[in-house]
Amino acid sequence: MDIDGVFSGGGVRGLAIIGALNEIEQKGFRFTRVAGTSAGSIVAALVAAGYTSNEIFQQLDEMDLTKFLDIRKTLFPFPFASWLLVYWRLGLYRGKELEKWIAQKLAARGIRTFSDLPPQSLRVIASDLTNGRLVVLPDDLDKYGILPGSFPVAKAIRMSCGIPYFFEPAKLRVAGKANILVDGGVLSNFPMWLFDQENIKMTRPVLGIKLSYSETDHKPHKINNAFQMFAALFETMKDAHDTRYISRKHAKNIIFIPTEGVVSTEFILTDEKKHALFEEGKKYAKQFFRTWGY
């Protein structure tokens, strides 16, 4: 059965999404269109390229994820250099290795630009800080004077994955102006709304995978100092819009996967943790399918 899919952001916790995908495949579902933010955009791109969940997990399982932490070389020791990089480069790591890896995996399936994919089969979210707006790639590229089909898919994924202050922001240069784009999760971490148009009947079921508790089980933030308040502020900003949307309409079509004990930027993951995340995704997907009625 053909379905559409939406995958949330969540950093390295995205391995749990792959576990859920494995269960979805075993149920006989096939994705026609996919969308995602941040880590979810990586999974969405690989699914659109025709990779199976086992192929995706195997490649990440065999890989040292710290390869993605491509810090710029400086003459200063790292503790001091890190502050300089955040201040001048707006991020600790370049993100080039991440983009390069994605580009290689997509090229192996003959995909380089969005023109190599069926129309609307892949859409990802980024946040344009320069213009203060959410960007759907490739749909919104014409607003920058760029032909959507000509844009590299890997570059769009890199934009969607630009965790603020962790990765350097991506720059979209148009007519000499550099537009700063960061992680799509800043404005929409779970873009299920992409497949929802009022008064238009859905072509096929839409299934979402979200790395969080359900909207009714969200744990209260502990705010006792400025750092905790910043973390709570960012998480609220990231999730509030999407949570309000799904609580009204689509919670019954979402596989919620709580991934406690793993930080989204924990790139130094043991093999045991990688497999545990994969199995966690499978477990919650199995529970979901016991009651899902499309």
Secondary structure, 3 states (H helix, E strand, C coil): CEEEEEECCCHHHHHHHHHHHHHHHHCCCEEEEEEEECHHHHHHHHHHCCCCHHHHHHHHHCCCHHHHCCECCCCCCHHHHHHHHHHHHCEEECCHHHHHHHHHHHHCCCCCEHHHCCCCCEEEEEEECCCCEEEEECHHHHHHCCCHHHCEHHHHHHHHCCCCEEECCEEEEECCEEEEEEEHHHCCCCCHHHHCCCCCCCCCCEEEEECCCCCCCCCCCCCCCHHHHHHHHHHHHHHHHHHHHHHHCCHHHEEECCCCCCCCCCCCCCHHHHHHHHHHHHHHHHHHHCCCCC
